[in-house]
Amino acid sequence: MIPLELGGHPTDPNNLWPEPYNIAHGARDKDKVENLLHDRVCSGQMALADALSLIASNWEAVQVGGATGNVAPPPPPPADSATPALTCCKYCTTGKACGNGCISKNYTCHQPPGCACNAY
C-alpha cells in the first residue's frame, strides 16, 4: 500500500504484494509515480501526508512528466515560517538516518539534515 520510497514498511506482509510489469498501469508505471512523489516530499515541494494520500487513494491518477502532465506542487510555505515542517521521506530500519538516506549504525554521518528518519 505505502511504497518504501514514502516510508512503507519493508517486511510487513500487509504492505507488500507482487505487482505485474506486463500490464497497463503495472509496476513500471507505479514505480515512476512512487519516485516522483518521493522526490517531491524530499525536496519539500509536497507534504508526506499528501503524497501518501495520492498513492493510497488512486495512484493511477497521478500524472508523471511529458505529455501526461505532472503532479502540481503545493504552494510554498509562508514567508514568516521559521523552519519547514519535518517529514520523513525514508525510514531507516537497519541503519541510521543520514541526510536523505540511511547509513550503517557504525558510520558517522557527514550529510546535512535531510528527510530520512530513524525507525527506532
C-alpha positions in Angstrom: 0.0 0.0 0.0 2.7 2.5 1.0 5.8 2.3 -1.1 9.2 2.0 0.5 10.1 5.3 -1.1 7.5 7.0 1.1 8.2 5.2 4.3 6.2 2.0 3.8 7.2 -1.0 6.0 9.7 -3.2 4.1 8.7 -6.5 5.6 5.0 -6.2 6.7 3.0 -8.6 4.6 0.1 -6.2 4.6 2.3 -3.6 2.8 3.9 -6.0 0.2 2.5 -7.8 -2.7 3.6 -8.7 -6.3 2.9 -6.1 -9.0 2.9 -7.3 -12.6 5.1 -5.4 -15.1 3.4 -6.6 -18.3 0.1 -4.8 -17.9 -1.2 -1.3 -18.4 -0.7 0.7 -15.2 1.6 -2.0 -13.9 4.7 -1.9 -11.7 6.7 0.2 -14.1 4.1 2.9 -14.1 3.6 2.8 -10.4 7.4 3.0 -9.8 7.5 6.3 -11.8 4.8 7.7 -9.6 6.5 6.5 -6.4 9.8 8.1 -7.4 8.1 11.4 -8.4 6.3 11.6 -5.1 9.4 10.7 -3.1 11.4 13.4 -4.9 8.6 15.9 -4.2 8.5 15.0 -0.5 12.3 15.0 0.0 12.7 18.4 -1.8 10.0 19.9 0.4 7.6 20.5 -2.5 4.9 18.2 -1.1 3.9 17.1 2.4 4.4 13.4 3.1 0.7 13.2 4.1 -0.3 14.5 0.7 1.9 12.0 -1.1 0.6 9.1 1.0 -3.0 10.2 0.2 -2.3 10.3 -3.5 -0.6 6.9 -3.6 -3.2 5.2 -1.4 -6.3 6.6 -3.0 -5.7 6.5 -6.7 -2.0 6.3 -7.8 -3.1 5.9 -11.5 -4.5 9.5 -11.4 -1.0 10.9 -10.7 0.5 12.0 -13.9 4.2 11.8 -14.5 6.2 14.0 -16.9 6.0 14.5 -20.6 2.6 14.7 -22.4 0.8 13.2 -19.4 1.5 16.2 -17.2 2.8 16.5 -13.6 1.7 16.5 -10.0 1.2 20.1 -9.1 3.4 21.1 -6.2 1.7 22.7 -3.2 2.1 26.4 -2.6 5.3 27.5 -0.9 5.3 27.9 2.9 4.5 31.3 4.3 7.5 33.7 4.4 7.3 34.0 8.1 7.7 30.3 8.8 11.0 29.8 10.7 11.5 26.2 9.9 9.8 23.9 7.4 7.7 21.0 8.7 9.7 17.8 9.1 8.5 14.9 7.1 10.2 11.6 6.6 10.9 10.5 3.0 12.7 7.3 4.1 12.6 5.3 7.4 15.9 3.7 8.3 15.2 0.3 9.9 18.6 -1.4 9.9 20.9 1.6 9.9 20.5 5.3 10.9 19.3 8.3 9.1 21.9 10.5 7.3 20.6 13.3 5.1 18.1 11.9 2.7 19.2 8.3 3.1 20.4 5.7 5.5 23.9 4.6 6.6 25.2 1.8 8.8 24.9 2.5 12.5 28.7 2.2 12.7 29.4 5.1 10.3 29.4 8.8 11.1 27.0 10.9 9.0 28.7 13.8 7.1 25.5 15.0 5.4 23.4 17.9 6.4 20.0 17.1 8.0 17.5 15.7 5.4 14.2 13.9 5.3 15.4 10.5 6.4 14.2 9.4 9.8 15.2 6.6 12.2 12.6 4.0 12.5 13.6 3.1 16.1 
